[in-house]
Amino acid sequence: MRVLVVGGAGYIGSHTVYELIKDQQEVIILDNLSSGYMELVHPEAKFYHGDIRNKSDIENVFKQEKIDVVMHFAAKIIVPESVKEPLEYYYNNVEGVRILLEVMNDFGCKKIVFSSTAAVYGEASGICKEDMPTKPINPYGETKLATEKMIQWVANAYGFHYVIFRYFNVAGADKSLKIGLMKDQLTHLIPVAIQGILGIRDHLTIYGNDYPTKDGTCIRDYIHVSDLAYAHVLGAHYLLNGGSSEIMNLGSNSGFTVLEVAQAVNEIAPLKYVIGDRRDGDPAELIASNEKARQILNWVPKYTLKDIVLSDYQYRKKISKK
Ligand code: UDP
């Protein structure tokens, strides 16, 4: 199949490109490099520099390439930034996808694999199933939910088929260590903790230990980026084989507390941590039910938390030497 990966120079997009190429698929990337990097672009992928908010940039690709399925990763994803700049988030995450869908429809390409997020569940706590009510609590989650709904209405009107994936906590790096989460994008627990053991920062601050969980720290569902990326390969095959439109969580069905993650990192090298205040908007526990992706796509995540932290450590060690 010929896959257009929009945002293929970013963290999750680049890992998906690597999985697609391992699966012997042809990959075309469109990326504006606003948060992506040329060094993350797989050498066998064809690269177009362009922005999904410019219709002509997308048309330019479709005029030159026959595309069977589109995957969309080109979103802005930083929650506090979305609170400060909601219009920018709506412009990029909703309007950008609206234009993309318009061009896809014009060129008769009607299959899309779309990246969404557990943030659509809002303050839900516990095990999330796809049919739970969606109540985002920040503009980032709102833009993703609005776009999910736009895709559903577009599918209804023009005969599109979609797979919408709601990601939980993604971390780790490809085993080649050629790609990973680059250094200037770090706010997430695992890379921050890894920086703590590499001496890039002095310690990890744990945001609150008075939550109603077994050790008082928040529980999250961590998923290796390569497992997540591979789900997209399965999602594309599913659509091209005539699969019906679906929304699916991508997570591991299990959760770890922040202290358990800190402990896993501490097993690689000593990690200092301090307990700080709670961070705004953090629910106590978020775990994906991944039954739907298992059943429909036969997707089984194969990496453990230990694999995730080790791969992020190895990648971060490698790039810190540059
Ligand atoms: N966290 C923390 N210290 C950090 C970063 C994150 O204690 O420096 C906690 C955060 O409060 C949450 C969990 O780790 O309970 C996962 O946060 P992350 O930002 O990685 O992902 P989120 O679940 O917010 O998408």
Residues whose N, C-alpha, C, O or C-beta is under 5 A from the ligand:
A	BS01	UDP	T187 H188 L189 I190 V192 T205 I206 Y207 C218 R220 V258 R279 D282
